[in-house]
């Protein structure tokens, strides 16, 4: 399943799990930069999804305030 097919909750869970790697015994400095880059891409994707959700909520709110 690609990142774009995952729900926002799934993406956030993935982000949490990947961040936990940095605190785990499996942490390796050689892999840290690569994993960090992956995390920034995922975080930006989550931010985009949140912005879209915020816009949807504004539209719904405007419809109900009329």
N, C-alpha and C positions, 0 to 999 in steps of 0.2 A: 504494500500500500504506500503510495507516494504521500509526501507531506501535504499536498493540496487536497488529498482525499480524506485526510484525518479530520476529526472534529477538533474544535478549539480545546476541549477538555483533554483529548488525547495528545495534542501538541504540548500542552502545559505539563502533562504527566511525563512526556518524553523529555522535556526540558529539565524538569525536576530530577529525573533519573540520571540524565547526563551530567548535571551539576554535582550530584552525589558522587560521581566517579572521582571528582577532584578531591573529595574528602575520604575516599576509600583506600584500602590497602593495595588496590590494583593501579593506583595512580603511578604514571611513569612520565617523567619530565619530557622525554623524547616525543611523547604523543600529545602533550598538553597544548601546544600551539595549534595543532591540527584540530583537536577537539574543541578548543576555544573558538576557532573560526566557524566550525559547524554550529556551535551554540549561538553565535551571533546571527547567523543566517536564520536559524529557527526562531530566535527572539524577534527578529524583524518580521518574520512571517506571522507570528502571534500578534505583534503590534498592528500589522495590517488587518488581520481578522478582527481585532478589537475595535479599530477605527471604523470598519464596515458595520460592525454591530452597533456601535454608538450612533452612526448615521441612520441606521434602520430604526433605532429607538427614537431618535429625534423626529423622524417622519411620522411614526406612529403617534408620538406625543402631540405633534402639530395637528394631526387628523382628529384626535380626541379633544383638543382644546377649542375646536371650532364650534 
